[in-house]
Amino acid sequence: MLVRRGQFENASDINAIKLGGPASYGSYAVEKRMSKIDKTLDLRGLRVLDLGCGNGCYTEELARRAEFVCGIDLHMPHLQAFQEAIPRVQGRGEQLPFASDSFDAVTMIEVLEHTENDAKVLTECFRVLKPGGLLILFVPNKLYPFESHPCHVGGLEIGPNIPLVSWLPEFLHRRLCHARIYARRKLFAMARGIGFQIQKSGFIFPPLDSFPLPFKDTYRRIAARLERSPLGNFGVSIYAVLAKPARCAKVAPPEPMKRRFEKPTFDVLGVRTHAVQPKQVVAQMKEWIRERDRCHSIAATGMHGVVEAQHDPELKQILNATDLVVPDGMPVVWLGRRQGYPLRTRVYGPDLFLAFCEQSAGQGYRQFFYGGEPGGAERLAESLKARFPGLNVVGTYSPPFRPLTAAEDKEIVELIGHAAPDVLWVGLGTPKQERWMHVHKDKLRIPVMVGVGAAFDMLSGRKKQAPRWMREHGLEWFFRLMQEPRRLWRRYLVYGAQFIAYLVLESLRLKNFEATGSSTREGTPGRQVRI
């Protein structure tokens, strides 16, 4: 079934975009990309839209696997070249002629780079997908050293496969090539901004269909291995599976005891970190206090905590089981921005402490301070009461710098329980405070526990804080190192170097830092994806 669209009667509208030629039926390029889809997604029983279907070579393969497939393409000659009687329609990706929530999956195979407005195309894909639906993308990779699309200098065509053109700055690349190229980071940032979640991604090497070479089979076997290695980053195409989040079922809402903070997370060396800002954290603390359903924990984590988690898998599990892990450190904020989250600032422990006290001073929230040096919690309480009249501090305790006995621990639990605080601020330092909160979470019937590290010493005046400009530009480590070189040299020099090395290993895919212990992951319930 071939449907013409009346809005495209003007041929100049269609030809305004320069498209590449479609792939050939039965080619290795088709086989290669379909094998990637098969390894990721079971299409049986699904309704699939093949956007930019071309001559139907991929649409035909999809139709063999799915319950229903419809193709859409801008060029009528491509649609007329179909070899099978598959439903297809002429139209633009920027204005899909389908109702919302129409398809279980949408495929775009080397198409997005040719569209007039790629963000609008992704938005339309998001609209026509059902909740839990998947978008399967293949787009050109900016790191591939040859430009696979035809290039031109002015009106002179100079052909495809021109070395290093893809590595040029974007404003120069646009002058030489009609098609876009994508860095994976920017592609995912755009997709997340529209609402997609990243299910899976990878790279493919060029299939070399058009080259009459005698060693193609050997090359293809080697290429399949290289795609799983760090060299895969230089493949010709980026392969990605994007998910439209599933709606929560209204008939079976999650039980209060199992609810978690529903905010997007990004991964930092296997530690799941929430993409939140201080105001959001304070608002969530107040909501948990109103609900009073169970004890919730918040961990402010920076570079130090992330590296400690690499040394200790149990600590990584504890962090990933924490209700809310906030980015307390500019390196973590930078990594969140790199993954597409618009984090304006860090959730700095002392600032979070002050923000909550300022907003809650007149609301009667009961607060308990646990941690700091002997007498530090008391000094902190006095300082904050003078700063915020009406602040309700119901107790303080500074534990000794040694492991507590069972009797001492029981006594502290009883002390906090009798005080019945709404918020327990824990200032024991990383990783001690994260372990303490994890162990005592089921023993204390309080709404919120917050680990804030050195905030007790800083806010009580025992230690100086770095100037704000240093804190906001990632230089606080230098200020603190100059204050306490003997205590902090290992944290900032050794751990800092390890943090950078781990990031390099992860970016080159030489080491996989998997998240463990988390009951949530960025994915889509209701659609089975093989990872």
C-alpha positions, 0 to 999 in steps of 0.5 A: 500500500503506497500513500501519497501526501498532498502537502508534498506536491511541490517537488522543490520542497522534497528536493530541498534536502540532499539525501544519500542513496538507499542501501541495496537489497541483500547487502552485507550493510543491511545484514550487519545492521539487522543483526545489531537490532536482532541482538538487542530487541525481539520484534515479534508482536510489535508495531514498527515504523521504519522512518526514512525507509528508502527503497524498503531493503530494511523495511522488508527485513523488519516486516519478517520479524514484526507483526506490523511495519510501515515505512515512511520516506521523503522521496517518492522514487524510493517508495516506488522501488519497494519489492514487497507489498508493505504499507508505506507513506510519503512524509517528513520526519519533522511532521509524522502523519500518525497519531500519538502512541501508535508504534512499539518501535521506530527505526531510523537507519542512517537517516537522522543526519539528512533531516532538516531539524534532527531535534524535531524528528526525535520529538516526533518519534517520541510522540508516536511511540507508545509508553515503553517504546524504543527508537533504534538509531544508526547515525554517522560517528564524528570520530570515524576518520573518513567522511562517508557522505559526498563532500563538495567545495562550493559547487564542485563535488569531490566525492565520499571517503575524504580523510579527516573531514569528519574531524573538522569543527562543525562550522567547517564540516557543514561547508563541505558536507550536506549530512550531519555527523554526531558525537555520542555525548551530544546525541544522547544529550539531545535525546535526553532533553526530549525525554528519552532514556538511553537503553544501549549504544555501540559502534559498527565498522564500515561493511565495505560493500562497495569495495571489490576486496578479496579479504572481505570475510576476514575483515568482517570477522576482525571488525566484529571483534574491534567493535567491542574493543576501545577501537570501536569508538572510531567506527563509521556509525553510532548505534543506539537504542533510546526508550520512551519511559513507560507510564506508571500503572494507575491500578497498582501504584508502588507501595510507600515502603518501596518508593524511591526518589524519582529523578534522572540519574547518571553513572559515575564509574558505577555510582548512580548519582541523581541529577538534582540541585539543592532546591530539589533536595530540600523540597524532597526532604520536606516531602519525606518528612510529611510522608513519614513512611520510612527512613530515607538516606541522602549521601553527598558524594564527590570524587573521593567517595566515587574512588573509595567505591572502586576500592570497596565494592560493598561501599558501591553497593551502599551508595547505589542503595541510598535513596538520594546520591547528590553531586557534591563535587565539581568533577561529578557535576562536570560529568553530569553535564557531559552526559546531558544534564543541566546541572548549574552547581554542585549540591555542596554539603554545607550549602545544603545544610544551611539551605534547609535550616534557612527554609525550615527555621520557622516550621518546627522541624526537629533536627539532630546533629551527629558527628564532628569532633568532641564538642563540635556538634554542640558548637554547630547547634549554637552557631546555627540557632544564633543565625536562624532564630526558631531553629529546633535542634533536639539533640547533638552527639559527637562520637569518639574517633574509634569503633563503638562497642555494641552497648555504645551503639545501642545507647546512641540509637536510643538517644536519637530515638528518644529525641525523635528528630525529623532530620538527622545530620551525620558528619562522620566523613566519607565513607564512614558516614555512608556505612553508618547510615546504611547500618542504622537505617532500619534501626531509626524511625526518622524520616531523613538522614543526611551525610554532609561530611566536613560541614560540621567543622566548617559551619561551626567555624573550626575549619575555613571554607574555600572562597565561593569562586574556588568552590564553583570552579573545582578548586576547593581541593587545592584550598583544603590541601593547603590547610591540611596537607598531611591528612589530605594529600592522599585523597586529592593527589593519589585519589584524584589521579586514580579518578582521572585514570579510571575515567580514561579507562572507561572512555576507552572501554578498557574497563567496565565500572558496573553499578551494583546494588541499585534497585533502579536503572535507566531503562524501560519496564514493559519492553524486553531488551537484551543487554 
